[in-house]
Amino acid sequence: MVKPVKLEQEEKKLAVEQSAKISTTKESPAIAPSRKEFKILGQIGDSCQKDRLSFTSLAHQINAGLRRGYNEEEIVEAVIRVINPGLRLRRYFEGKLDLELARLRKILRSHY
């Protein structure tokens, strides 16, 4: 059986409209933009270390991270990463599960 030409044209037009509808940006799911990992600049070290990060600078960077929308877990992990690997403090924090940012600040304050 041969389809009438008009019917074929309508089917093609419908197929083109449907494919155009799928490719529009309005209806496609939004892709979340990739966000950079939170990083602290400097290193937390011993009191005898010359170029260690001060507590006020650390607190400022933590507050800036919170304002930028990083969650507490990301910030805690970033702070632990900048502690000198030779310090017992780092091993202590790495052994703590579910360490909250407020608790981390108190311990770091006593360290300084």
Buried (B, 14 or more C-beta within 10 A) or exposed (E): EEEEEEEEEEEEEEEEEEEEEEEEEEEEEEEEEEEEEBEBEEBBBEEEEEEBBEBEEBEEBBEEBBEEEBEBEBBBBBBBBBBEEEBEBBEEBEEEEEBEBEEBBEEBEEEE
